[in-house]
Amino acid sequence: MGNNAGGGVGKRRQIAAVLAGLVLLSAGPALGEIYYRTDEDGLVHFTNAPTTPQHKLLQPGVLPAATRLTTANISELIDAVASEHELDPALIRAVIQVESNFNRKAISPKGAQGLMQLMPATVWRFSVGDVYNPHENIGAGARYLRQLLDLFHGDLALALAAYNAGENAVLRYKGVPPYAETRDYVTKVLSLYRREQRTREATKPISTLAQTVAAQPPPPPPFIYKAEASDTIVYSNIPPIVQSP
C-alpha cells in the first residue's frame, strides 16, 4: 500500500512537471495564430507577431466589432498570413487582385466566394466557417497555395494553374492545362506579382541598397604594365605592343 501511494505521488509530480513545461512552451504566440489591435482611430491592425499587450488573439470566424476594413489593414492581414505560410505577400495580393479585385463579398458564376474565391470544396477542405471573413478566406487560400507550391516543387506557374483549374487538371496534362481561362489567369497573376516585385526593389531604402553594394567584393586592382624604350620607362594599364622580329 505504501509503495503504491508513493508511486501515485511520483506520477502526479511527473504530470505536474509536464504541464508546467507545456505552459512555458505556450507562453509565446503559437504557430498559425493571428493577432489584432484597434488604434485610436478605430482601425484594426493585424500581425502574427504581437508586440504589445493591446494585441488580442483573432479567433476564427470572428472580427472585432466595428472593424473598418481598409486597404492598409487588409494588407497587414495578408502580410501576417503570408509569413505564417512562408509565402511572398506580393503573391497573395496578386492572386486576390485577379480573383476578386479585393471584393470580400465577390461570388463567381461557378460558386467561388470571397477575396481568394474559394470553391465550396476548398471551403470544406480547410474547415472555413465564414467564407466572407477576410481572416478565414485569406488563411485558407494561402494554405491551399502553399500546398500547391509544395506539390509542384515550387513551380509557381503550375501552382497558380492548379489554384485556378484544380491540381488534378495540372497532373493530368503534366503542365498548365490548355484552357484559355487558366492560361490567361496564370499570365495575369504572374504579371502583377512580378510588377510588385520590381516596385519593391525600386523602392528599397537607400541604406539597404548601400548594404547590398558594401557586401559585394571590391573589384581587383588594375594590372600595370612596365615598358622600357629609348631610356624611357612607361607604366600603363594598356598592354604594350610587341613588335614582330
Secondary structure, 3 states (H helix, E strand, C coil): CHHHHHHHHHHHHHHHHHHHHHHHHCCCCCCCCCEEEECCCCEEEEECCCCCCCCEECCCCCCCCCCECCHHHHHHHHHHHHHHCCCCHHHHHHHHHHHHCCCCCCECCCCCECCCCECHHHHHHCCCCCCCCHHHHHHHHHHHHHHHHHHCCCCHHHHHHHHHHCHHHHHHHCCCCCCHHHHHHHHHHHHHHHHHHHHHHHCCCHHHHHHHHHHCCCCCCCCCEEEEECCEEEEECCCCCCCCC
